[in-house]
Amino acid sequence: MAWLYLIVAGLTEIIWAIGLKEAHGFTELLPSIVTIIFLIVSFFLFARAMKTIPIGTAYAIFTGIGAAGTVLVGIFWFNEEVSFGKIIFLCILLFGIIGLKLVDDEEEVE
């Protein structure tokens, strides 16, 4: 269940990151409210996940999901620039997230 909490926490991080952009420095009411709600949900789920997942692994995966997802939203929703380098480093980030999950699974088996 902790891994599910962590994944959902990372996904909600994407939502509040978008909300920060749309809130324009918390001057837009609805995006500001959405941002604050998803910040609370995100950190609540992240805290729940860290009850059983090591902090280093949990934080790296949490921020990795948020960062990768936010980059993808920026590309597809906000029409941000796509470059070869951006795609390469996004893939490296995703491989790192998957690698941390796999290493953590191996340590639980030992």
Secondary structure as GFF3:
##gff-version 3
##sequence-region A 1 110
A	DSSP	alpha_helix	2	23	.	.	.	ID=ss1
A	DSSP	alpha_helix	29	49	.	.	.	ID=ss2
A	DSSP	alpha_helix	55	76	.	.	.	ID=ss3
A	DSSP	alpha_helix	84	109	.	.	.	ID=ss4
###
